[in-house]
Amino acid sequence: MRRHPTSPIRHALAIAVALALPSLAAAQAEGDAPGTDARTLDTVNVTATRRSEDAREVPIAVSAVDGEKLDVIRSGGEDIRFLASRVPSLNIESSFGRAFPRFYIRGLGNTDFDLNASQPVSLVYDEVVYENVALKGFPVFDVDRIEVLRGPQGTLFGRNTPAGLVKFESVRPEATTSGYGRLGYGRFDTANLEGAVGGALGDALAGRASMLYQRRGDWVRNTFAGTPRERALEGYEDMAFRGQLLFGGDEAFEALLSLQSRRLEGTARLFRANILTPEGRLVRDFDPRRVSIDARNAQDLDTDGATLRLRWDFGGATLHSVSSWNQASLFSRGDIDGGSAYTFDFFPGINPGAFPDGARFPADSGDGSEVRQYTQELRLASNGEGPLRWQGGLYWFKDRAEIDSFSYDTFAGGTPNAYAFQRQDNTAWAAFASLDWALSDTLTLRGGLRYTEDEKRFVGERVFGAFGAPPIAPIRVNPKAEDWSGDLAATWAVHEDVNLYLRVAKGFRAPSIQGRLAFADATLAPNQLVTVAQAEEVLSYEAGLKAALFDNRARLNLSVFDYTIEDQQLTAVGGTANFNSLLNADKGKGRGFELDMEAYLSDQLLVTFGTGYNRTEIRDAGLAVATCFNAAVCRVTDPLVVRNGVTLALIDGNPLPQAPEWTTNLTARYGIPLANDAEFYVYTDWAYRSAINFFLYESEVYRGRALLEGGLRLGYSWELGKYEVAAFGRNILDRVEAVGGIDFNNLTGFINEPRTWGVEFKASF
């Protein structure tokens, strides 16, 4: 069931362009006046090609978030999900809260909530890929910039990047003493404390230490009259540290050692029963500060990591070595059914007797995971700015995830009633090469190729099952794959300030395994209990324009794209049996465009605007998945078929889950200069995403409505920005919407972050 693009967003785009161009023209005329020193935009340098380059020269759709914008949008103490919709075509969500974010670029992602799930969006932190989901939520602090690369990145960043990647670059140590301190406090007893200090430690040694402490009080009251341990929920305490040592005896050699750790303690994602109406809205008089659950809710995550980066400059080429070790220990437990009582106001035709003990299920589950990851990369890159520039290397990856899955009987005091274990070992290696060839002063060709071999070894067993289900003997699978991926691009400088580019790229995602056995029906065959999705391949075509306008007072980036996924990996999530399974669709399809703009409309007013349109589609005429407990009650809109006595929904033509057609963002900063190098400023930021499906099938109930969230910041800085005090608000419209759901039989969903406000002080040196 397809939906047309949201007309208000088209209108917003047209209005933004219509308003911006005359204002820029006026600003340009003002800038041309004698004696006028008009403000201009700084050059944006990115490392999307593993070299530092002007983003305008890179034939990739890339957006960078840094500086003041990065500080503002995370000022409420949010985790990494604050990036959602902040650049075109990016969505981020989680059913685990702060511990397990899931990323979607151009509509392509993975809704699988298991702890060994693979994602088609990769995270790279200081040149190290974070593959396991338990590593991907590391807090953002003391970061120089975040880059979002859209489209397949298979040449230089490897497998599992068919949708793109999100790349973090920490502030590096340097000989000059520098640092900052930042302290914020706000609603719900939210506190944010972070800081960094760095400088020379000797003639050839520099260091930098950074820390973050975030907390929020328990702002949701549990009204259940039973005996849960928690009466208040949704609080957390999150601490992280990064220490770096940089040794640079001379320009020919450099060594950078980085150590980091995180300790998170709080509540898991809070599921809320009976909050969805047949139209997919929240029920009337829904109170986000109250819940009634009859089970425990807790979450603990510890991560540690070390990275050693070495660089040898041989004159004509430089050898880079990146070695890393990361580990994570996670336990998360929650009330999955999300309730303790049931009402039938929404569906009066349903017999309440069909729901024993109301909405209460013994669906109290917990997952623990131990993860170890090791990587090694060697990369040799040419130096200089000649017509030929090249780089190539070898990459090795190994990780192990050990996962314990528990179920607890809430009707028997929370005693365990199911336990399953699974272990997955993943080993991969690759060889890659890339070449840039400047055919002329205006035309550059780029091409790259990567060969990858990937192998997973999995074993899973159920020791005992819920509701008296029998054990399941160990099941072993061992999928392997090899693949060639790569890209070819051309950049044409049609003007000194305008570049056009064309790019074709092939991406690859290794086979995935799903073995969630604690709730599985033991009568299923082994290949139904543990499912394997074969490798998927993405072929993407992209064209774009990157321009600096009006003497660099404005920037414009535009890209259009079309991609096809062969054997697309999909996850059929949840349902009445709370059982995930993997499958491959014949094809997936995506197409759309993205627009990024940034401009000084006057010397005091800086505006940014971005939007992305993504139309995704599953193409497989016979592919069907299980729905919620009752397709009529959940208002499933797909055609239904009965196979082996089970009602299924045909999903051919459906959009991908958690894939909004529109993502739009806007920021505006107006500064008023004051005496003695001081300034008062107003900064507002807005992020919008259109409606989303929660699952592979389309349902009027399990659908997230469009969401618009805004922020406002009023600040005063002095001594040229060295000191700053500000008041801020996040989600200032107090929009509350369901952003995900659980399709048992009790209309369970979970919601976006609440409205927060507070004050903040920052000092830099």
C-alpha positions in Angstrom: 0.0 0.0 0.0 1.9 3.1 -1.3 1.6 6.6 0.0 2.4 9.8 -1.9 5.1 12.3 -0.7 4.0 14.6 2.0 2.9 17.8 0.3 3.8 20.1 3.3 7.4 19.1 3.0 7.5 19.8 -0.8 6.0 23.2 0.1 8.7 23.7 2.8 11.4 23.0 0.3 10.0 25.4 -2.2 9.6 28.1 0.4 13.1 27.6 1.7 14.6 28.0 -1.7 12.4 30.9 -2.6 13.3 32.8 0.6 16.9 31.9 0.6 17.9 33.0 -2.9 16.7 36.7 -2.7 18.2 37.1 0.7 21.5 35.7 -0.5 21.4 38.0 -3.5 20.9 40.9 -1.2 23.7 39.7 1.1 25.9 39.3 -2.0 25.2 42.9 -3.0 26.0 44.0 0.6 29.2 42.0 0.5 30.3 43.7 -2.7 30.0 47.1 -1.3 33.3 48.9 -0.6 34.7 48.3 2.8 32.3 45.4 3.6 33.8 42.3 5.1 30.9 39.8 4.7 31.0 36.5 6.6 31.7 33.4 4.6 31.3 29.6 5.3 34.3 27.6 6.4 35.5 24.8 4.2 34.1 21.4 5.2 36.9 18.8 5.2 35.9 15.1 5.4 37.7 11.8 5.4 35.1 9.9 3.4 37.9 8.6 1.0 40.3 7.9 3.9 42.1 11.2 3.0 41.2 14.7 4.3 39.5 16.4 1.4 37.2 19.3 0.8 33.7 17.7 0.8 33.0 19.4 -2.5 35.7 17.4 -4.2 34.3 14.0 -2.9 32.0 12.2 -5.3 29.9 10.8 -2.4 26.7 12.1 -0.8 28.3 13.0 2.6 27.0 15.3 5.4 29.1 16.5 8.4 27.8 17.5 11.8 30.3 19.4 14.0 30.9 22.4 16.1 28.1 24.3 17.6 25.4 22.3 15.8 26.7 19.1 17.4 26.7 20.7 20.8 23.2 22.1 20.5 21.4 19.0 19.3 22.8 16.8 22.1 22.4 19.3 24.9 19.5 17.5 26.6 21.7 14.4 27.5 20.3 12.3 24.6 22.2 9.3 23.3 23.3 8.8 19.7 19.7 8.8 18.5 19.8 12.6 18.5 21.3 12.3 15.0 18.0 10.9 13.6 16.7 13.1 10.7 19.5 15.7 11.5 21.0 14.9 8.0 19.0 13.8 5.0 17.9 10.2 4.8 19.1 9.2 8.3 16.8 7.5 10.8 17.8 5.9 14.1 15.7 4.0 16.6 16.0 1.4 19.3 13.9 -1.1 21.3 16.8 -1.4 23.8 17.0 2.3 24.8 20.5 3.8 25.0 22.3 0.5 24.5 21.4 -0.8 21.1 20.7 1.8 18.3 19.6 0.7 14.9 20.6 2.9 11.9 18.8 3.4 8.6 20.1 5.3 5.6 18.0 5.9 2.5 15.4 3.6 4.1 17.8 0.6 4.3 18.4 -0.9 7.8 17.5 -3.8 10.0 14.8 -4.0 12.7 16.2 -7.2 14.2 16.5 -6.8 18.0 18.7 -9.8 18.6 22.2 -9.2 20.0 24.1 -10.8 17.0 22.0 -9.0 14.4 23.9 -7.4 11.5 23.1 -4.0 10.1 23.6 -2.6 6.6 24.8 0.7 8.1 28.3 0.5 9.6 29.7 2.6 12.4 33.3 3.6 12.2 34.9 5.2 15.3 38.4 6.6 14.8 39.0 4.3 11.8 37.7 1.2 13.7 34.4 -0.5 12.6 32.0 -1.3 15.5 30.2 -4.4 14.2 28.3 -5.8 17.1 25.2 -3.8 18.2 26.4 -3.6 21.8 29.3 -1.4 20.7 27.4 0.9 18.5 25.9 3.2 21.1 29.1 4.7 22.5 28.4 8.3 23.7 29.3 11.3 21.6 31.7 13.6 23.4 35.0 15.5 22.5 34.3 14.7 18.9 35.7 16.8 16.1 32.9 15.9 13.6 30.5 13.2 12.6 30.3 12.2 8.9 27.3 10.4 7.4 28.2 8.7 4.1 25.1 7.7 2.1 25.1 4.8 -0.4 27.3 1.7 -0.6 30.9 2.2 0.9 32.2 -1.3 0.0 35.6 -0.3 -1.3 37.3 1.5 1.5 35.2 0.5 4.5 34.3 -3.1 3.7 31.4 -5.5 4.1 28.1 -4.6 5.9 28.0 -1.1 4.4 25.5 -1.4 1.5 23.4 1.4 2.9 26.3 3.7 4.0 28.1 4.4 7.2 28.3 6.9 10.1 31.9 8.0 10.9 33.1 9.6 14.1 36.4 11.5 14.4 37.6 12.3 18.0 39.6 15.4 18.7 43.2 14.4 18.5 46.0 15.3 21.0 48.3 18.2 20.0 51.2 20.0 21.5 49.2 23.1 22.2 47.4 23.0 25.5 43.6 23.0 25.0 40.4 21.7 26.4 36.9 22.5 27.6 34.5 21.9 30.4 30.7 21.7 30.0 28.1 21.4 32.7 24.3 21.2 32.2 21.3 20.6 34.3 17.6 20.3 33.5 14.2 18.7 33.7 13.9 15.2 35.3 17.0 15.9 37.3 19.0 15.5 34.1 22.7 16.3 34.4 25.4 16.4 31.8 29.0 16.9 32.7 31.8 16.6 30.2 35.3 17.9 29.6 38.7 17.4 28.0 42.2 18.5 28.5 45.2 18.0 26.3 48.7 19.2 25.5 52.3 18.4 25.3 53.8 15.8 27.7 57.3 16.0 26.3 59.3 16.9 23.3 57.6 14.2 21.1 54.6 13.2 23.2 51.2 14.8 23.5 48.1 13.5 25.3 44.4 14.2 25.7 41.9 12.9 28.3 38.2 13.2 27.8 35.2 12.2 30.0 31.5 12.3 30.0 28.9 11.8 32.8 25.2 11.8 32.1 22.3 11.0 34.3 18.5 11.4 34.4 16.1 10.7 37.2 13.3 8.1 37.1 10.6 10.2 35.6 8.0 7.5 34.9 5.9 6.1 37.7 4.9 2.4 37.8 1.3 2.2 39.1 1.1 -1.5 39.2 -0.3 -2.7 42.5 1.7 -6.0 42.6 5.3 -6.5 43.8 7.7 -5.2 41.2 11.0 -3.9 42.5 10.8 -0.7 40.5 8.3 2.0 41.3 10.0 4.6 39.1 11.6 4.0 35.6 13.4 5.6 32.7 16.3 6.9 34.6 19.9 6.2 33.7 23.6 6.9 34.7 26.0 6.9 31.8 29.8 7.4 32.2 32.5 7.2 29.5 36.2 8.0 29.2 38.7 8.3 26.4 42.5 8.7 26.9 44.9 9.3 24.0 48.7 9.4 23.7 50.3 10.7 20.5 54.0 10.1 19.8 55.5 11.9 16.9 59.3 11.8 17.0 59.5 13.2 13.5 57.4 13.7 10.4 58.3 10.2 9.2 56.6 8.3 12.1 53.6 8.8 14.3 51.9 6.5 16.9 48.5 7.2 18.4 47.2 5.0 21.2 43.6 5.4 22.3 41.8 3.8 25.3 38.1 4.2 26.0 35.5 2.7 28.3 31.8 3.1 29.1 29.6 2.2 32.1 25.8 2.5 31.6 23.3 1.6 34.3 19.6 2.3 34.1 16.3 1.0 32.7 15.7 -0.9 29.5 13.3 0.3 26.8 9.9 0.9 28.5 7.2 -0.9 26.6 3.7 0.4 27.2 0.6 -1.8 26.7 -2.7 -0.7 25.3 -1.5 2.7 24.0 -2.3 2.3 20.3 -5.7 2.9 18.7 -7.0 1.3 15.5 -5.8 4.3 13.6 -2.2 4.0 15.0 -2.6 7.0 17.3 -1.9 7.1 21.0 -5.0 6.6 23.1 -6.8 9.7 24.4 -5.4 11.0 27.6 -2.2 9.0 27.3 0.2 10.0 30.1 3.8 9.3 29.3 4.8 9.7 32.9 2.7 6.7 34.0 3.0 3.0 33.2 1.7 -0.2 34.7 4.0 -3.2 34.4 4.3 -6.3 36.5 7.9 -7.3 35.8 11.4 -6.0 36.4 13.2 -3.5 34.1 16.9 -3.0 34.3 19.9 -2.5 32.0 23.7 -2.6 32.5 26.3 -2.2 29.8 30.1 -2.1 30.1 32.4 -1.5 27.1 36.2 -1.2 26.9 38.4 -0.7 23.9 41.9 0.1 22.7 43.1 1.3 19.3 46.7 1.7 18.1 47.2 3.8 14.9 50.7 3.8 13.4 51.9 5.9 10.4 55.2 5.7 8.5 55.9 8.3 5.9 58.3 6.9 3.2 58.2 10.1 1.0 56.3 8.8 -2.0 53.8 6.8 0.1 52.6 6.5 3.7 51.8 3.2 5.5 49.0 3.2 8.0 48.3 0.5 10.5 45.1 0.4 12.6 44.9 -2.3 15.4 41.9 -2.5 17.7 40.4 -4.6 20.5 36.9 -4.0 21.9 34.7 -5.8 24.4 31.2 -5.4 25.7 29.2 -6.9 28.5 25.5 -6.3 28.4 22.4 -7.4 30.4 19.0 -6.0 29.6 15.7 -7.2 31.2 12.2 -5.8 30.6 8.5 -6.4 30.6 8.0 -7.2 26.9 4.2 -7.3 27.0 4.3 -3.8 28.6 1.3 -4.1 30.8 -0.6 -5.5 33.8 -4.2 -4.9 32.9 -6.3 -4.8 29.8 -9.3 -2.8 28.7 -11.4 -3.4 25.6 -12.6 0.1 24.8 -11.0 0.1 21.4 -12.3 -3.2 20.1 -15.6 -3.8 21.9 -16.4 -6.8 19.7 -13.5 -8.8 21.2 -14.3 -11.3 23.9 -12.2 -10.4 27.0 -12.0 -14.1 27.9 -9.7 -14.5 24.9 -7.0 -12.7 27.0 -6.3 -14.7 30.1 -5.5 -12.5 33.1 -6.0 -9.4 31.0 -2.9 -8.2 29.1 -0.6 -9.9 31.6 1.7 -12.4 30.0 4.7 -14.1 31.6 6.6 -12.2 28.9 9.4 -10.9 31.2 12.6 -11.5 29.3 16.3 -10.7 29.6 19.3 -11.0 27.4 22.9 -11.0 28.3 25.8 -10.8 25.9 29.6 -11.0 26.0 31.3 -9.6 23.0 35.0 -9.6 21.9 36.1 -7.9 18.7 39.6 -7.6 17.1 40.5 -5.8 13.9 43.7 -5.2 12.0 44.2 -3.0 8.9 47.3 -2.2 6.8 46.8 0.6 4.2 49.5 2.1 1.9 48.5 5.4 0.3 50.4 7.6 -2.1 51.5 11.1 -1.1 51.4 14.3 -3.1 48.9 16.0 -5.4 49.9 14.5 -8.8 47.4 13.3 -11.4 47.5 9.8 -10.0 46.7 9.0 -6.3 46.3 5.5 -5.1 45.8 3.5 -1.9 45.4 -0.2 -1.1 45.5 -2.5 1.8 44.5 -5.6 3.8 41.9 -5.9 6.5 41.2 -8.6 9.1 38.2 -8.9 11.4 37.3 -11.3 14.1 34.6 -11.3 16.8 32.7 -13.6 19.2 29.3 -13.0 20.7 28.0 -15.2 23.5 24.3 -14.6 24.2 22.2 -15.9 27.1 18.4 -15.5 26.7 16.1 -15.8 29.7 12.4 -15.7 30.2 10.8 -15.2 33.6 7.3 -16.2 34.9 5.7 -13.0 36.2 2.8 -15.2 37.6 5.3 -17.1 39.8 7.3 -14.3 41.3 9.7 -13.8 38.4 11.3 -17.2 38.5 13.1 -18.3 35.3 11.0 -20.4 32.9 13.2 -20.5 29.8 16.9 -20.3 29.1 18.7 -20.5 25.7 22.3 -20.0 24.7 23.9 -19.1 21.5 27.4 -18.3 20.3 28.5 -16.7 17.1 32.1 -16.5 15.8 32.7 -14.3 12.8 36.0 -14.1 10.9 36.5 -12.0 7.7 39.4 -10.7 5.7 39.6 -8.4 2.7 42.0 -6.9 0.2 41.2 -3.5 -1.4 42.6 -0.9 -3.8 41.5 2.5 -4.9 42.8 4.9 -7.6 42.1 8.6 -8.4 43.1 9.8 -11.8 43.0 13.5 -12.7 42.4 13.5 -16.5 42.5 17.3 -16.5 42.2 20.3 -14.3 38.4 19.8 -14.3 37.8 16.0 -14.6 38.8 13.3 -12.1 38.0 9.6 -12.2 37.9 7.5 -9.1 37.6 3.7 -8.9 38.0 1.0 -6.3 37.7 -2.7 -5.8 37.5 -4.9 -2.7 37.6 -8.7 -2.3 36.0 -10.1 0.9 35.8 -13.5 2.5 33.4 -13.9 5.4 32.6 -16.9 7.6 30.3 -17.3 10.6 30.1 -20.3 13.0 27.0 -20.4 15.1 25.7 -22.8 17.8 22.4 -22.4 19.7 20.5 -24.6 22.1 17.6 -24.3 24.5 18.2 -25.8 27.9 14.5 -25.4 29.0 11.6 -23.6 27.4 8.7 -21.4 28.5 5.3 -23.0 29.3 6.9 -26.4 29.7 8.4 -26.5 26.2 11.1 -29.1 25.8 14.8 -28.5 25.4 16.3 -28.0 21.9 19.5 -29.8 21.1 22.4 -27.8 19.9 21.9 -26.5 16.3 25.0 -25.6 14.3 25.3 -23.5 11.1 28.3 -22.3 9.3 27.5 -19.9 6.4 30.4 -18.6 4.3 30.5 -16.0 1.5 33.0 -14.3 -0.7 32.3 -11.2 -2.7 33.8 -8.5 -5.0 32.5 -5.0 -4.3 33.6 -1.6 -5.5 32.8 1.8 -7.0 33.5 4.0 -10.0 32.9 7.8 -9.9 33.7 10.9 -12.0 33.9 14.5 -10.7 33.6 17.3 -13.2 34.4 20.9 -12.1 32.0 22.8 -14.4 32.9 26.0 -12.6 35.5 26.9 -10.0 32.7 26.8 -7.4 30.5 24.1 -8.8 31.2 20.3 -9.2 29.1 17.6 -10.7 29.6 13.9 -10.0 28.4 10.5 -11.1 28.9 7.4 -9.0 28.0 3.7 -9.4 28.8 1.5 -6.3 28.3 -2.1 -5.3 27.8 -3.0 -1.7 27.7 -6.4 0.1 26.3 -7.6 3.4 27.6 -11.0 4.7 25.1 -13.8 5.6 23.2 -13.3 8.8 22.0 -15.8 11.4 19.0 -15.6 13.7 18.6 -18.2 16.5 16.3 -16.8 19.2 15.4 -20.2 20.7 14.0 -19.3 24.1 10.4 -18.9 22.7 10.7 -21.1 19.6 8.2 -23.8 18.8 10.2 -27.0 19.2 8.1 -28.8 16.6 9.8 -26.7 13.9 12.6 -28.1 11.8 16.1 -27.1 12.7 16.3 -24.8 9.6 13.2 -23.0 10.9 14.5 -22.7 14.4 17.8 -21.2 13.3 17.4 -19.2 10.2 20.1 -18.0 7.9 19.8 -15.1 5.4 22.2 -15.4 2.5 24.4 -12.5 1.5 22.8 -9.5 -0.1 24.2 -7.2 -2.8 23.3 -3.6 -3.5 23.9 -1.8 -6.8 23.5 1.9 -6.5 23.6 4.7 -9.1 24.0 8.3 -8.0 24.4 11.7 -9.5 25.0 14.9 -7.6 25.9 18.6 -7.6 28.1 20.4 -5.0 28.4 24.2 -5.1 29.7 27.2 -3.2 27.5 30.2 -4.0 27.6 33.9 -3.6 31.4 34.2 -2.8 31.1 31.2 -0.4 28.2 32.7 1.7 26.2 29.7 0.8 26.6 26.0 0.0 24.3 23.6 -1.9 24.6 19.9 -2.2 22.1 17.9 -4.3 22.1 14.1 -5.0 19.7 11.8 -6.7 20.0 8.0 -6.4 18.5 4.7 -7.4 19.5 1.3 -5.9 18.5 -2.3 -6.3 19.1 -5.0 -3.7 19.5 -8.6 -4.7 18.5 -11.2 -2.1 17.6 -8.5 0.4 17.9 -9.7 4.0 14.8 -9.1 6.0 13.8 -9.8 9.5 10.3 -11.0 10.4 10.1 -9.6 13.9 7.9 -10.6 16.9 4.3 -11.6 16.5 2.3 -13.7 19.0 5.2 -16.2 19.4 7.8 -13.5 20.0 10.0 -15.3 17.5 12.3 -13.7 14.9 13.2 -15.3 11.6 15.4 -14.2 8.7 14.5 -14.4 5.1 15.6 -13.1 1.7 13.4 -11.2 -0.6 14.1 -11.5 -4.4 14.8 -7.8 -4.6 14.5 -4.5 -2.8 14.3 -1.1 -4.5 15.0 2.4 -3.4 15.1 5.7 -5.1 15.0 9.4 -4.1 17.0 12.6 -3.7 18.7 14.6 -1.0 19.3 18.3 -0.6 21.6 20.1 1.8 21.8 23.9 2.1 23.8 26.2 4.3 23.8 30.0 4.0 24.5 33.3 5.7 21.3 35.2 5.0 23.0 38.1 6.7 26.2 38.4 8.8 24.1 37.7 11.9 21.8 34.9 10.5 23.1 31.5 9.5 20.5 29.0 8.2 20.8 25.3 7.3 18.2 23.2 5.6 18.3 19.6 4.5 15.7 17.1 3.2 15.7 13.6 1.8 13.0 11.7 -0.1 13.3 7.9 0.0 10.9 5.6 -1.7 11.6 2.0 -0.8 9.8 -1.2 -2.0 10.0 -4.9 -1.4 9.8 -6.9 -4.6 8.9 -10.6 -4.1 5.5 -11.7 -5.4 5.2 -14.8 -3.1 6.9 -13.6 0.0 4.6 -13.7 3.1 5.2 -13.2 6.8 3.2 -13.8 10.0 1.2 -10.8 11.3 0.0 -9.8 14.7 -2.3 -12.0 16.7 -5.4 -11.1 14.7 -4.9 -9.4 11.3 -8.4 -7.9 11.3 -8.0 -6.3 14.8 -4.6 -5.0 13.8 -6.0 -3.7 10.6 -3.5 -5.4 8.3 -3.9 -3.8 4.9 -1.8 -6.4 2.9 -3.4 -9.3 1.1 -3.7 -12.4 3.3 -3.1 -16.0 2.5 -3.3 -19.2 4.6 -0.3 -21.5 4.4 -0.1 -24.6 6.5 -3.0 -23.4 8.6 -1.3 -20.0 9.4 -2.6 -16.7 8.2 0.2 -14.7 6.5 0.4 -11.3 4.9 1.9 -10.9 1.4 4.4 -8.1 1.5 5.3 -7.5 -2.1 5.3 -3.8 -2.8 5.5 -2.8 0.8 8.0 -0.1 1.9 10.8 -1.2 4.2 10.1 -0.9 8.0 11.4 2.2 9.8 11.9 3.9 6.4 10.3 7.3 6.3 9.7 8.7 2.9 10.7 12.2 4.1 13.4 13.4 6.5 13.9 17.1 6.9 15.9 19.3 9.1 16.3 23.1 9.6 18.5 25.2 11.9 18.7 29.0 12.2 21.2 31.0 14.3 20.9 34.7 14.9 23.7 36.4 16.8 23.7 40.0 18.2 27.3 41.3 18.8 27.8 43.1 22.0 30.6 45.1 23.6 33.8 43.6 24.8 33.8 40.6 22.3 30.5 39.3 23.7 27.4 38.0 21.8 23.8 37.1 22.5 22.4 34.5 20.2 19.2 32.5 19.5 19.5 29.0 17.9 16.6 26.9 16.9 16.7 23.5 15.2 14.0 21.2 13.8 13.9 17.6 12.6 11.0 15.9 10.8 10.4 12.4 9.6 7.2 11.2 7.9 5.1 8.2 8.9 6.8 4.8 9.2 5.8 1.1 9.3 7.0 -0.8 12.4 7.0 -4.2 10.6 7.3 -5.8 7.2 3.6 -6.1 6.9 1.5 -2.9 6.7 -1.0 -2.3 9.5 -3.1 0.7 10.4 -2.3 0.0 14.1 1.4 -0.6 14.0 2.4 2.5 12.2 4.2 5.5 13.5 2.7 8.9 12.7 4.8 11.7 11.3 7.1 13.2 14.0 8.3 16.8 14.3 10.7 17.7 17.1 12.2 21.1 17.7 14.9 22.7 19.9 15.6 26.2 21.1 18.7 27.7 22.7 19.3 31.2 24.1 22.9 31.9 24.8 25.3 34.5 25.9 29.1 34.2 25.2 32.0 36.4 26.0 35.7 36.7 25.4 35.2 35.6 21.7 33.3 32.5 22.7 35.7 31.3 25.3 32.9 31.3 27.9 29.2 30.6 27.3 26.0 30.3 29.4 22.8 29.1 27.7 19.2 28.0 28.4 17.9 25.2 26.1 14.8 23.2 25.4 14.5 19.9 23.5 11.3 18.6 21.9 9.8 22.0 22.7 6.4 21.3 21.2 6.1 18.3 23.5 5.3 16.0 20.7 4.6 12.4 21.9 4.3 9.6 19.3 4.9 5.9 19.1 8.2 5.1 17.4 8.0 1.3 17.6 5.7 -1.5 18.7 5.4 -5.0 19.9 2.7 -7.0 18.0 1.5 -9.4 20.7 -2.2 -8.9 21.4 -2.2 -5.9 23.6 -1.4 -2.9 21.4 2.0 -2.3 22.9 4.3 0.5 21.7 7.1 2.7 22.9 7.5 6.4 22.5 10.0 9.2 21.6 12.1 11.1 24.1 10.2 13.6 26.4 10.3 17.4 26.4 13.3 18.6 28.4 14.8 22.0 29.2 17.7 23.2 31.3 20.7 25.5 31.5 24.3 24.9 30.5 27.7 26.5 31.0 30.8 25.9 28.9 34.3 27.1 29.2 37.1 26.5 26.6 40.8 27.1 26.8 
